[in-house]
C-alpha cells in the first residue's frame, strides 16, 4: 500500500480533490470534503490499476506546503 498526499480545495459549489505524485490527471469532486476524498481515492485506485507502477512519479514527495503569494 502506498500513501499519497491529496490536495482538497473548497469552492463555493463543493470540493475538488487531487493527489500529488501521480503522472497524468486524477481529479474528483464532491458536495462535502468527505465525498471528494472518497471519490479521489476511488479515482486513484482506478488510475493505479490501469497504469500500474508507471502511474507514479519518480521522486517521492516528503512534505507538502501550501503557500500564498501576491503577484
C-alpha positions, 0 to 999 in steps of 0.5 A: 500500500502506498500513501499519497498526499491529496490536495482538497480545495473548497469552492463555493459549489463543493470540493475538488480533490487531487493527489500529488505524485501521480503522472497524468490527471486524477481529479474528483469532486464532491458536495462535502470534503468527505465525498471528494476524498472518497471519490479521489481515492476511488479515482486513484485506485482506478488510475493505479490499476490501469497504469500500474507502477508507471502511474507514479512519479519518480521522486517521492514527495516528503512534505507538502506546503501550501503557500500564498503569494501576491503577484 
